[in-house]
Amino acid sequence: MLKEGEYKEIARGKHFLLVNNYNETEIQEATRDWMRKGLFKAGDLAEKSEIAERELKFVPIWLVNVSADTIYHGKSKIVEAERRTRRGARIRKVRWIDKSGHFSDVIDWKVLATKGMSLPLGKLELSIDRKVPFQIENISPGAILINGDMHEALAKKEAEVGIRNYHRGMASREVDQLQSINTNVHVGEAQLLTIPFWFIRYKYKNKLYPVILNGSSGEVVEGNAPMGRYDVLIIAGIVIAIIVIILAIILWPK
């Protein structure tokens, strides 16, 4: 909660807000719904867990419109059929082929506008059409309003670096050896969007686990959950089966 005079505006005229749509009871129920869904969660998680902490924070995030166009060139490895010599040695023929490609993106790149805090922005889905002009009166009573301390110019630089790294990663996944890459980036307009997040910590079997929910949509952005006893056995069985199959392929006589 902010006291009078503590709030500092860093994006006058381009600052918007997503209103919090969930109270404490509703957000706890949304958390328990998440506990009941998905694979590899303890079967009694929703019934046996206890909400230990809940805190609503309004966090500023820059949305920077960026367009990027990338051309890359590299080499891909082709492994041709293996054969065995009379002495049982395996001979594998490998050849390399040139590979080039092109892709482009136009997106609103998310940049956290406050230092000393981390959020899984890559997992965050936003309904921008729900935004309203920012007014402190629309902050939920009792919530914490986080001040932004990253100005627009720096946010745009981070967005440009981010989209370049993203495209480099995409190109690297397309080839085995990335030899060259050229990315042209245009940085457009930016807007500051303050978003409500519920930070939940729940207790299950004397251990605390975090969950972050979007207070505007009620969706879980990120959460940790303990696995059930049988889930651990299933995963172990799958890993063992994969290892056995790989060994069989490697060692089976050709």
N, C-alpha and C positions, 0 to 999 in steps of 0.2 A: 504494500500500500504506500502510495506517495503522499507526502505532506505538501502543503501549498508552497509553490516555488521550486519544487524539486524536479519537475518534469522539464526536459529540454527538447525542443523541436529541432530536428536535423533535416527535414524535408518539407518545408512549408509549401503548401500548394499541390503537393504530390504524395501526400500521406493518407493512407486508407486503412480501414479496419475490418476485420471479420468479427462479428459479434459472437460472444459465447452463448450457445443454445442449450447448455446442459447444467443442471444443478448437481449438487453432491450425490443425491440419491440416484439420479439418472446416470451419472457417469460411473458410479459403482456398478450399476446393473449392466452398462455397456462393457465394463471390464470383465464381469462374470460371464457375459455372453461370449466374449473372446476366449475365456478360459475353457468353455465347453466345446469350442470349435478347433479344428486343425489336428494334424497328426502329431504323435509323440509328445502328448501332454498327459500328466497324471490323470487317471480317470476320475478321481474324486477332487480334483483341483478346485472347481467352483464351489463345492460344498464344504470342503475342509479348510479353505484359505480364509484369511482375515485381512481386511483392508486396514493397514497400519498407519499410512500417511497419505494425504491427498492435498495437493496445492495447485491452485490455478494461477498461471503466469501468462501475461500478454507479452509476446516476444516480437521485436521488429525484424523483418526480413526484407532485404532488397530484392526486387524482381527486375532484372536487367535484360532487356530484349537484345539478343545477339543472333546474328546470322553468320554461319561458317560454311565455307566451301573447301573441301580437301581433295587433293590428288596425291596418291601415294604409289610407290614402286618398291618391289621387293622380290624375294625368291621363295618359292614353296618347294618343300621336299616331297618327292614321290618315292615311296618304298615299293619296289616291284617284288615279284614272287621270290620267296626264299627256296633254297634247295640245300641238300646235305651231300657232303662228299662221302666217299666210301668209308672213311674213318669216322664219320659221324659229325664232322664239323659243319656248322651252319654258315651258309654264304648268303648274304643279303645284298641285293643290288639297289643302290640309291641314286637317283638322278634329281637334278634341280631344274625347275622351270621358272621363267620370268612371270611375274604377276603384277598387274597394275589395276588400280581401281579409283573410284570417285564416289564421294557421298557429300551430302549437305544437310544442314539443320537450320531451322529458325525456331528458337525457343526463348522462354523467359527463364534465365539462369538465376537460381536462388543463391543469395549471399547473406549469411547471418550478419545482422547489423550491430551486434554487440560482442565485445571481446570477453574472454574468460568464460565462455559458455559454448557447449557443443550440442548439436541436434542432427539427427539423421535426415538431412535435407533431401537426399536422393530418394528416400522412401515417402516423402511428404507429397500428398496429392491435394491440390487446392481448387476450390470453386470460386474463381475470381469474380464471377457474376454476382456473388453475394456481398461484395465489398461495399462499404459506405465510407463517406469522408470521415477522417479521424476526429473524434471528439472525446475528451476525457470522460464526459458524462455517460458514454456508452461502455465504459469499463465496468465490469461486474463488481458490485460491492464486495470488499474483502479480498479481491484479487491483487496480485503484484504486477505492476506495470514496469517493464524493463526499459530503461533508457537506451536509445541507440547512440553508439559512439563511433560508428563508421560512416563517413560522409560519402556522398554519391560518387565522387571522382575515384575514390579508392575501391568502392564496390564495383565500378565499371572495369577497373584494372583486374580485379579478382575474377570477374566474370569472363574476361578475355582469356586469362591464363587457364581458367577452368575448362572452357570449351576447347581450347587448343589441346590440353592434356586428354580430354575426353576423346577427341578425334584421333590423337596419337594412339590411345589405347585400342580404339576400334580398328585402326589400320594394323596394329601389331597382332591382333587376333586373326587377321585375314592372311598373313604370311608368316613363314618361319624365320625369315630374315628381312627386316624392314631396312631398305637401303636409302630411301629418300621420302620426304613428305613435305608438302606445301599446303598450308592452311591460310586462307584469306578470311579475316574476321571483320565484320562490321558491328560496332557497338551502337545500339540505338538508345531509346529512351529508358529511363528507370523510374520505378515507383516504389515507395516504401509501404509495406503491408504489415500491420501489427496483427498477430494471430494468437488466439487463446489456446494454450496447451494445459492439459491436466497432467500433472506429474504424480503418479500413483506408486506407492510401495505396498506390497501385500506380503503377508507372512504365511508360509506353508511349511509345516514340520520344523518350526523354529528357525527358518531361513527367510531372508527378505529378498524379494524379486521386484525389479522396476518395470513399470509400464508407462508409456507416454501416449496420450490420446489428444486428438484434434478436437478442441472444444466447440468448433463451429459445426463439424460434421458428425462428431461422435466416433470417428474411426480410430482404431489403434494404429499409431505411427510405428511404434516399436515396442516390443515387450519380451521379457525373458520368462520362461516357464520350465519347471522341472519335468523330466521325463518319468513315465511310469516304469515300474520294475520290468514288466514284460516288454516294453518298448526297447529297453536297453538290450535285452536278449535278441529281439528281432533285428536290431541294427547290427549287433555282433554277428548274427547268422548271415546277414546279407554281405557283410565285409568278408567273412570267411569264404562264402560261396564265390564271390568275385575273384578272390585270390586263387582259389582252386581252378576256376575256369581259365584264368590267365596262365597259370603254371601248366595246365593241360595243353593249351595252344602252343606254348613255347617248347615243351618237352615231347609232344606227340610226334612220332616218326613221320617224316614227309614221304 
